[in-house]
Each structure stands twice: as C-alpha cells, then as structure tokens.
C-alpha cells in the first residue's frame, strides 16, 4: 500500500479506501469483497444503524478524511448528543416547580449551607445535553488523544520502514481524524442516551453544567417520570424527594467553591494517565473477525483496548472514589433528614442508592469508552461517617468540614470514623494498654516466647523449680 492509496480528493475512491483501512485494521487479514457491514459497524459503535443515520455517519467520516487539521472535531459529539436526546415528548414540569420551594425550606432546617444565587429550574433532555456536553468532552478528551496515538502507532508498526515517511505523512492525520470522529460520535451518542437516564443536573455526582444558571440545580421531568415507573410511589412524593436531593447537591457545590475544580481536575488528571496498549490492540486485531457482530460489539464497548490501571492510577482512582463517596454520602444524609415527614421517603431513598451504585446502561458505556467509573463505591460508609460526626457534635461541625480540602475526611477516616472523631476532638483517643496487658496479649498471640527453664530467676531459683539451688 503506497502513499497514493490515500488520495484526499473527496471522491468515492478515498471512501472505499477508508472502508478497506478500517477492515484491515480490525482483522489484519484479507476479507471477501463486500464483507464490510456498515450497519454492523455503526451498531457496535453505539451509533444509529438506520439508512439515514448511516448515510450521515459516512458523510461525517468522509469529511474527517478530507479534514486538513489534526485533532478531534468535538462538534460531532455535540451534534450526535443532541440527535440522540431528541424525539422524546417533554413531561409536565408542574410537579417539580411545586417541589422546589418546599425542598428549599426543608433543607434550611437540616444544613447550614445556604441557598444558591441561581434559582432551580426544570429542563428538557436536550437542554441537559447542551449544558453538560462540554464537561463530558473535557473528561473524555485525554482518552481520545491516547486512542488516536495508539492507532497511529499500530499503523506505523505495520508499514515497512522505507515507506513510513511518505505514507504516514498523509495517512497519519487522516487516521487520527477518522478515529477521532468515531470517538466523538460515540461519545455524543452515549451522552444523548444518558440524558434519558438522569433525573437531575447532579445525578451522576459531579457538577456537569456550565454557563448561566449552572449553580441553581435542575430537574428533568421526563427523567423523574421514567424513574417513577415501576415504583409503588406517588409521583409528587418522588419529585419532592428528588428535588431535595438535587438542591442539597447544588448547595454543597455552591458553598464549597473549590470542590468543582478540585474534583474535575482530579478526574482529568486520572484520564490523562490512561495509555492504550498498542501491542494489545494489534493482538486483538490479529485474532479478530469483523464479520462476527458479537465480537465487534464486545471490542468496542467493553473497554478492552484500555489496559489495567497502573499503581499510580489505582491510587488516583481510590482518591476519586473517596471524594465521590463523601459527596454522595453527605447529600444522602442531608436528604434523609430533610424528608423525614415525606411518606415513602425511605423506599425512594433505597431505590436512589441502588440506582446510583449500579449506574445505567449509558453510564456504563461511558465507563467502557473512557475507562472511568463515576460511581461512589463507599457511599453508605461515608453516610454513616457523616451521621456519626453530627451525633457527636452538630450539623455546623459536619458541614464545616467542607470549608477547606485539608479538613475533609480521608479514605482511612471513612473506613474508621473513630479516627476522625479523635482528630476533631469529639472523642478521646483509645487509652493505651498497660505493659502487663500488652505482654499478655503478645504471649497469647505467640509473639512473646515462654520463659526458659534453664534461665535463673532473680531470687536464685530455676524456672519451674521451688527448691533453692544447692
């Protein structure tokens, strides 16, 4: 294959080259003419497979081939997200609008964190996409760059050295653009589908919105209605509970100015550490048969191209999970206290916790695509810790721990809340055992050897012998 094979004139020939490149890249072997199945490819990538959508997808890929710039065109993600979110009838916002004032009054009774300057509002799925897509792009961009680098590395390893300079100068940017376009469209499709799973602006635990009114909190009436289906609960009660939870989340991030930047910076830093294993990609491609739909689906949606976390990433991910657990645990406790008078609140709370812990299909798809889970693994433990702090002090002490990142409980303190209480001076440190108790414990555990019968006692007798030495 020579440099001329990568003609960028925009003709049908270059589009056939694209099909051949994608086929060869995935299979590593020849394939019968017509074996490339566009519908299978689109479906496995999480993109619509109807004829109109396929035509639009291929037009986008052709445009990416002819794009002279080197980078991901993220406008494709925005467009795909809005298309995936559209076409759903809007739900009645009246219940949410009635719930907001009551939710705010109830929260005033249980937390010292005041109201936000922005008023809460109801939004549609498309508005949720428009407000959150820039944040999703920021989270996924480092992974997209890593995948593009890995694709280029895989191509370079398969081209003879004498052909690399001329071929890669033309093929490299095209491959990066095509790979970036596929990634952007898939991200957009996932975000669009995620808009059908969420119920509020803070539903995934991190502040996603940007632009005016971002701090006030928002409910998606369509999402609330979908969440209520199958529950033996009145939609007014469910809406009020979710409004309390959303406004608690909004108050936390409004009061804790450093928290949003701290959290998103930590997530982005973790994502930048993701490196696609080129050898693994080549191994998968060598043994892969693109005619098998199930295999293609598994490859693109399972996160198989993202290698296991490094020790540094494991540590970073543990810190992120602790932060997410602290946020969700605090919101859970405050919401529980504020909704004590709400019928069915406990049942609704349990459903929210289960749903938050498991994540929905689109959230799991984002995890596979970007190698990053945004679920709080220890939310229940963190909630128990927040309750314990308030029991030994008050709500002001509990909420005051958010005033500076150095005051926040650590992961070890979530696991052992007594150490946090000691740090805050809310309880005394455990009394030190005396030397006899320590020696006895060591003896019983086998750490302290028994007395030797040959050793002389200080009074001139031998161990175990009551007679004096003669």
C-alpha positions as CSV (number, residue, x, y, z in Angstrom):
1,X,0.0,0.0,0.0
2,X,1.6,3.3,-1.0
3,X,1.1,6.9,-0.4
4,X,-1.1,7.3,-3.5
5,X,-3.7,5.0,-1.9
6,X,-4.5,7.8,0.5
7,X,-5.9,10.2,-2.1
8,X,-7.7,13.0,-0.2
9,X,-9.7,14.4,-3.2
10,X,-13.1,13.5,-1.7
11,X,-14.0,11.0,-4.4
12,X,-15.7,7.6,-3.8
13,X,-12.3,6.0,-4.1
14,X,-11.0,7.5,-0.9
15,X,-14.1,6.4,0.9
16,X,-13.6,2.9,-0.3
17,X,-10.0,3.2,1.0
18,X,-11.5,4.2,4.3
19,X,-13.6,1.0,4.4
20,X,-10.5,-1.0,3.5
21,X,-8.4,0.7,6.1
22,X,-10.9,0.1,8.8
23,X,-11.4,-3.5,7.7
24,X,-7.7,-4.3,7.5
25,X,-7.0,-2.5,10.8
26,X,-9.6,-4.7,12.6
27,X,-9.0,-8.0,11.0
28,X,-5.3,-8.0,10.0
29,X,-6.2,-10.2,7.0
30,X,-8.0,-10.2,3.7
31,X,-11.7,-10.3,3.5
32,X,-14.2,-11.1,0.7
33,X,-15.5,-8.2,-1.3
34,X,-18.5,-6.6,0.4
35,X,-17.6,-8.1,3.8
36,X,-17.6,-4.7,5.5
37,X,-21.1,-4.3,7.0
38,X,-21.8,-0.6,7.8
39,X,-24.9,-1.3,9.8
40,X,-23.0,-3.8,12.0
41,X,-20.1,-1.3,12.4
42,X,-22.4,1.5,13.4
43,X,-24.5,-0.6,15.8
44,X,-21.4,-2.0,17.5
45,X,-20.0,1.5,18.0
46,X,-23.2,2.6,19.7
47,X,-24.4,4.7,16.8
48,X,-27.8,4.5,15.0
49,X,-28.0,1.9,12.2
50,X,-30.9,3.2,10.1
51,X,-30.2,4.1,6.5
52,X,-30.4,7.9,7.1
53,X,-28.1,7.7,10.1
54,X,-25.7,5.5,8.2
55,X,-25.5,8.0,5.3
56,X,-24.9,10.8,7.7
57,X,-22.2,8.9,9.6
58,X,-20.3,8.1,6.4
59,X,-20.6,11.6,5.2
60,X,-19.0,12.7,8.5
61,X,-16.2,10.1,8.2
62,X,-15.6,11.3,4.6
63,X,-15.3,14.8,5.9
64,X,-12.9,13.7,8.6
65,X,-10.7,12.1,5.9
66,X,-10.6,15.3,4.0
67,X,-10.0,17.5,7.1
68,X,-6.6,19.1,6.9
69,X,-6.5,19.8,10.7
70,X,-5.0,17.3,13.1
71,X,-7.3,16.7,16.1
72,X,-10.8,15.7,17.2
73,X,-13.7,17.6,15.9
74,X,-15.8,17.8,19.1
75,X,-18.7,19.5,17.3
76,X,-19.5,16.0,16.2
77,X,-20.1,14.9,19.8
78,X,-22.4,17.9,20.4
79,X,-24.4,17.1,17.2
80,X,-24.6,13.4,17.9
81,X,-25.7,14.0,21.6
82,X,-28.5,16.4,20.6
83,X,-29.7,14.0,17.9
84,X,-29.7,11.1,20.4
85,X,-31.5,13.1,23.1
86,X,-34.2,14.5,20.8
87,X,-37.5,13.0,19.8
88,X,-38.9,12.5,23.3
89,X,-42.0,14.3,24.4
90,X,-41.4,16.7,27.3
91,X,-43.0,15.8,30.6
92,X,-45.2,18.2,32.7
93,X,-42.8,20.4,34.8
94,X,-45.6,21.5,37.2
95,X,-44.8,18.9,39.9
96,X,-41.1,19.9,40.0
97,X,-41.9,23.6,40.1
98,X,-44.2,23.0,43.1
99,X,-41.5,20.9,44.8
100,X,-38.6,23.4,44.7
101,X,-39.9,25.9,47.4
102,X,-40.8,23.1,49.8
103,X,-37.5,21.3,49.2
104,X,-35.6,24.6,50.0
105,X,-37.5,25.1,53.2
106,X,-36.9,21.6,54.4
107,X,-33.1,21.9,53.7
108,X,-32.9,25.1,55.7
109,X,-33.9,23.0,58.7
110,X,-31.1,20.5,58.4
111,X,-28.0,22.1,56.9
112,X,-26.1,25.3,57.5
113,X,-25.2,25.6,53.8
114,X,-27.5,28.3,52.4
115,X,-29.4,28.6,49.2
116,X,-27.8,29.2,45.8
117,X,-28.0,32.5,44.0
118,X,-29.4,30.8,40.9
119,X,-32.9,29.6,41.1
120,X,-33.7,25.9,40.5
121,X,-35.4,25.0,37.2
122,X,-36.8,22.3,35.1
123,X,-35.0,21.3,31.8
124,X,-35.5,19.0,28.9
125,X,-33.2,16.2,27.8
126,X,-31.7,18.4,25.0
127,X,-31.1,21.3,27.5
128,X,-29.3,18.8,29.8
129,X,-27.1,17.8,26.8
130,X,-26.4,21.4,25.9
131,X,-25.4,22.3,29.5
132,X,-23.3,19.3,30.2
133,X,-21.6,18.2,26.9
134,X,-18.5,20.5,27.4
135,X,-17.8,18.8,30.7
136,X,-18.1,15.3,29.1
137,X,-15.8,16.3,26.3
138,X,-13.2,17.5,28.9
139,X,-13.4,14.2,30.7
140,X,-13.1,12.1,27.5
141,X,-10.6,14.2,25.5
142,X,-7.4,12.7,27.1
143,X,-8.6,9.2,26.3
144,X,-9.4,10.2,22.7
145,X,-5.9,11.5,22.3
146,X,-4.5,8.2,23.6
147,X,-6.6,6.2,21.3
148,X,-5.5,8.3,18.3
149,X,-1.9,7.9,19.2
150,X,-2.3,4.1,19.6
151,X,-4.0,3.9,16.2
152,X,-1.2,5.8,14.6
153,X,1.4,3.6,16.4
154,X,-0.4,0.4,15.2
155,X,-0.3,1.7,11.6
156,X,3.4,2.7,11.9
157,X,4.4,-0.8,13.1
158,X,2.8,-2.5,10.1
159,X,4.4,-0.3,7.4
160,X,7.9,-1.0,6.1
161,X,10.4,1.5,7.3
162,X,11.3,2.8,3.9
163,X,7.6,3.7,3.3
164,X,6.9,5.3,6.6
165,X,7.9,8.9,6.0
166,X,5.9,9.4,2.8
167,X,2.9,7.2,3.8
168,X,2.4,8.3,7.3
169,X,2.7,12.0,6.5
170,X,-0.6,11.5,4.6
171,X,-2.2,8.6,6.3
172,X,-1.3,9.6,9.9
173,X,-3.5,12.8,10.0
174,X,-6.3,11.0,8.2
175,X,-6.3,8.1,10.6
176,X,-6.2,10.4,13.6
177,X,-9.1,12.4,12.2
178,X,-11.2,9.3,11.3
179,X,-10.5,7.7,14.7
180,X,-11.3,11.0,16.5
181,X,-14.5,11.4,14.5
182,X,-15.7,7.9,15.5
183,X,-14.8,8.5,19.1
184,X,-16.6,11.9,19.2
185,X,-19.7,10.5,17.6
186,X,-19.8,7.6,20.0
187,X,-19.3,9.9,23.0
188,X,-22.1,12.1,21.7
189,X,-24.4,9.1,21.3
190,X,-23.6,8.0,24.9
191,X,-24.3,11.4,26.4
192,X,-27.5,11.7,24.4
193,X,-28.7,8.3,25.7
194,X,-27.5,9.3,29.2
195,X,-29.9,12.2,29.1
196,X,-32.7,9.7,29.1
197,X,-31.4,8.0,32.3
198,X,-30.7,11.0,34.6
199,X,-33.3,12.8,36.7
200,X,-31.3,15.9,37.6
201,X,-28.2,18.1,37.0
202,X,-26.3,16.4,39.8
203,X,-27.5,12.9,39.2
204,X,-24.0,11.5,38.4
205,X,-22.4,13.0,41.4
206,X,-20.3,15.7,39.7
207,X,-21.2,19.2,38.6
208,X,-21.7,18.9,34.9
209,X,-23.3,22.2,33.9
210,X,-21.6,25.2,32.5
211,X,-23.0,28.6,31.6
212,X,-25.6,30.8,33.2
213,X,-27.7,29.3,36.0
214,X,-25.4,26.4,36.4
215,X,-25.4,26.5,40.2
216,X,-29.1,26.5,41.0
217,X,-29.9,22.8,40.4
218,X,-32.3,21.4,37.8
219,X,-34.7,18.5,37.5
220,X,-35.6,16.7,34.2
221,X,-39.4,16.0,34.5
222,X,-39.1,13.3,31.8
223,X,-36.4,11.6,33.8
224,X,-38.4,11.8,37.0
225,X,-41.4,10.3,35.3
226,X,-39.2,7.4,33.9
227,X,-37.7,6.8,37.4
228,X,-41.2,6.7,39.0
229,X,-42.4,4.0,36.6
230,X,-42.4,0.6,38.4
231,X,-42.3,2.2,41.9
232,X,-45.3,2.0,44.1
233,X,-44.9,5.6,44.9
234,X,-46.8,8.8,44.1
235,X,-45.0,10.9,41.5
236,X,-45.5,14.0,43.6
237,X,-43.6,12.4,46.5
238,X,-40.9,11.1,44.3
239,X,-40.5,14.5,42.7
240,X,-40.2,16.2,46.1
241,X,-37.6,13.7,47.3
242,X,-35.5,14.2,44.1
243,X,-35.9,18.0,44.4
244,X,-34.5,17.9,47.9
245,X,-31.6,15.7,46.8
246,X,-30.8,17.9,43.8
247,X,-30.9,21.2,45.9
248,X,-28.7,19.6,48.6
249,X,-26.1,18.8,45.9
250,X,-26.4,22.3,44.4
251,X,-25.9,23.9,47.8
252,X,-22.8,21.8,48.5
253,X,-21.1,22.9,45.3
254,X,-22.2,26.5,45.6
255,X,-20.9,26.8,49.2
256,X,-17.7,24.8,48.6
257,X,-16.1,27.0,45.8
258,X,-13.0,24.8,45.5
259,X,-14.9,21.5,45.1
260,X,-15.9,21.5,41.5
261,X,-12.4,22.5,40.2
262,X,-10.8,20.0,42.6
263,X,-13.0,17.1,41.5
264,X,-12.9,17.7,37.8
265,X,-9.1,18.4,37.8
266,X,-8.6,15.1,39.6
267,X,-10.8,13.2,37.1
268,X,-8.9,14.8,34.1
269,X,-5.5,14.1,35.6
270,X,-6.6,10.4,36.1
271,X,-7.8,10.3,32.5
272,X,-4.6,11.7,31.1
273,X,-2.8,8.7,32.7
274,X,-4.7,6.3,30.5
275,X,-2.5,4.8,27.8
276,X,-3.8,2.5,25.1
277,X,-1.6,-0.6,24.8
278,X,-0.6,-0.7,21.1
279,X,0.5,-4.3,21.3
280,X,-2.8,-5.3,22.9
281,X,-4.6,-3.5,20.1
282,X,-2.6,-5.4,17.5
283,X,-3.2,-8.7,19.2
284,X,-6.9,-8.1,19.3
285,X,-6.9,-7.0,15.7
286,X,-4.9,-10.0,14.5
287,X,-7.4,-12.5,16.0
288,X,-10.5,-10.6,15.3
289,X,-13.1,-11.4,12.7
290,X,-15.2,-8.3,11.9
291,X,-17.9,-10.4,10.4
292,X,-18.9,-11.5,13.9
293,X,-21.2,-8.9,15.3
294,X,-20.9,-10.1,18.8
295,X,-17.1,-9.8,18.8
296,X,-17.2,-6.4,17.3
297,X,-19.7,-5.2,19.9
298,X,-17.6,-6.6,22.7
299,X,-14.4,-5.0,21.4
300,X,-15.8,-1.5,21.1
301,X,-18.0,-1.4,24.2
302,X,-16.1,-3.5,26.8
303,X,-13.2,-1.2,27.2
304,X,-10.9,-4.0,26.1
305,X,-8.5,-1.5,24.5
306,X,-7.9,0.3,27.8
307,X,-5.2,-1.6,29.8
308,X,-5.5,-2.3,33.5
309,X,-4.8,0.6,35.8
310,X,-1.2,1.3,36.9
311,X,-0.5,1.5,40.6
312,X,-0.5,5.3,40.3
313,X,-3.9,5.3,38.6
314,X,-5.2,2.8,41.2
315,X,-4.2,5.3,43.9
316,X,-5.8,8.2,42.0
317,X,-9.0,6.3,41.4
318,X,-9.2,5.4,45.1
319,X,-9.0,9.2,45.9
320,X,-11.7,9.9,43.4
321,X,-13.9,7.2,44.8
322,X,-13.4,8.6,48.3
323,X,-14.3,12.1,47.1
324,X,-17.4,10.9,45.2
325,X,-18.5,8.9,48.3
326,X,-18.1,11.9,50.6
327,X,-20.3,14.0,48.3
328,X,-23.0,11.4,47.8
329,X,-22.9,10.3,51.4
330,X,-23.3,13.9,52.6
331,X,-26.2,14.5,50.2
332,X,-27.8,11.2,51.3
333,X,-27.7,12.2,55.0
334,X,-29.0,15.7,54.5
335,X,-31.8,14.5,52.2
336,X,-32.7,11.8,54.7
337,X,-33.1,14.3,57.5
338,X,-35.0,16.8,55.3
339,X,-37.5,14.3,54.0
340,X,-38.4,12.6,57.3
341,X,-42.0,13.9,57.0
342,X,-42.4,12.7,53.4
343,X,-44.4,9.4,53.1
344,X,-42.4,6.7,51.4
345,X,-39.1,8.6,51.7
346,X,-37.1,5.5,52.9
347,X,-38.2,3.4,50.0
348,X,-37.4,6.1,47.5
349,X,-34.0,6.7,49.1
350,X,-33.2,3.0,48.8
351,X,-34.1,3.0,45.1
352,X,-31.9,6.0,44.5
353,X,-28.9,4.4,46.3
354,X,-29.2,1.2,44.3
355,X,-29.5,3.1,41.1
356,X,-26.6,5.3,41.9
357,X,-24.4,2.4,42.9
358,X,-25.2,0.3,39.8
359,X,-25.3,3.0,37.1
360,X,-27.4,2.9,34.0
361,X,-26.5,1.5,30.5
362,X,-25.3,4.8,29.2
363,X,-23.1,5.5,32.2
364,X,-21.6,2.0,31.9
365,X,-21.0,2.7,28.2
366,X,-19.1,5.9,29.2
367,X,-17.0,3.8,31.7
368,X,-16.1,1.4,28.9
369,X,-15.3,4.2,26.4
370,X,-13.3,6.4,28.8
371,X,-12.0,3.9,31.3
372,X,-13.5,5.9,34.2
373,X,-16.3,5.0,36.6
374,X,-18.1,7.8,38.3
375,X,-19.9,5.7,41.0
376,X,-19.3,6.1,44.7
377,X,-18.3,2.6,45.9
378,X,-18.4,3.6,49.6
379,X,-21.4,5.9,49.8
380,X,-23.1,4.0,52.7
381,X,-19.9,4.1,54.7
382,X,-19.4,7.8,54.1
383,X,-23.0,8.5,55.0
384,X,-22.6,6.6,58.3
385,X,-19.5,8.7,59.0
386,X,-21.3,12.0,58.4
387,X,-24.1,10.8,60.8
388,X,-21.6,10.0,63.4
389,X,-19.9,13.4,63.3
390,X,-23.3,15.1,63.7
391,X,-24.3,12.8,66.6
392,X,-21.1,13.7,68.5
393,X,-21.4,17.4,67.6
394,X,-23.9,19.2,65.4
395,X,-24.8,20.0,61.7
396,X,-22.5,23.0,61.7
397,X,-19.5,20.9,62.6
398,X,-20.4,18.3,59.9
399,X,-20.9,20.9,57.2
400,X,-17.8,22.9,58.3
401,X,-15.6,20.1,57.1
402,X,-16.3,21.2,53.6
403,X,-14.8,24.6,54.2
404,X,-11.3,23.5,53.1
405,X,-9.9,20.4,51.3
406,X,-7.5,19.8,54.2
407,X,-10.4,19.4,56.6
408,X,-12.2,16.7,54.5
409,X,-12.2,13.2,55.9
410,X,-9.7,10.8,54.3
411,X,-10.4,7.4,53.0
412,X,-9.0,5.8,56.2
413,X,-11.3,8.0,58.2
414,X,-14.3,6.8,56.2
415,X,-13.3,3.3,57.0
416,X,-12.7,4.1,60.7
417,X,-14.8,7.1,61.7
418,X,-13.5,7.0,65.2
419,X,-10.1,8.3,64.0
420,X,-12.0,11.3,62.5
421,X,-13.8,11.9,65.8
422,X,-10.4,11.9,67.6
423,X,-8.9,14.4,65.0
424,X,-11.9,16.7,65.6
425,X,-11.6,16.5,69.3
426,X,-15.1,15.0,69.6
427,X,-13.9,11.9,71.5
428,X,-10.8,10.8,73.4
429,X,-8.1,8.6,71.8
430,X,-8.3,5.0,72.9
431,X,-6.5,4.5,76.2
432,X,-3.1,2.9,75.9
433,X,-2.9,-0.6,77.4
434,X,-0.5,-1.1,80.3
435,X,2.6,-3.2,79.9
436,X,1.2,-6.3,81.6
437,X,-1.8,-6.3,79.2
438,X,0.5,-5.8,76.2
439,X,2.8,-8.6,77.3
440,X,-0.1,-10.9,77.9
441,X,-1.6,-10.2,74.5
442,X,1.8,-10.8,72.9
443,X,2.2,-14.1,74.8
444,X,-1.3,-15.3,73.8
445,X,-0.7,-14.4,70.1
446,X,2.7,-16.2,70.1
447,X,4.8,-13.1,69.7
448,X,6.4,-13.4,73.1
449,X,8.3,-16.7,73.8
450,X,7.7,-18.6,77.1
451,X,10.2,-18.5,79.9
452,X,13.2,-20.8,79.5
453,X,13.6,-23.4,82.3
454,X,17.4,-23.0,82.2
455,X,17.3,-19.3,83.0
456,X,17.9,-18.4,86.6
457,X,15.3,-16.4,88.4
458,X,16.5,-13.3,90.3
459,X,15.9,-15.0,93.7
460,X,18.3,-17.9,92.9
461,X,15.7,-20.4,91.9
462,X,15.3,-22.0,88.5
463,X,12.1,-21.5,86.5
464,X,9.5,-24.1,87.4
465,X,11.6,-25.3,90.4
466,X,10.5,-24.3,94.0
467,X,13.7,-25.7,95.6
468,X,16.7,-23.4,96.2
469,X,19.9,-24.0,94.3
470,X,22.4,-26.2,96.2
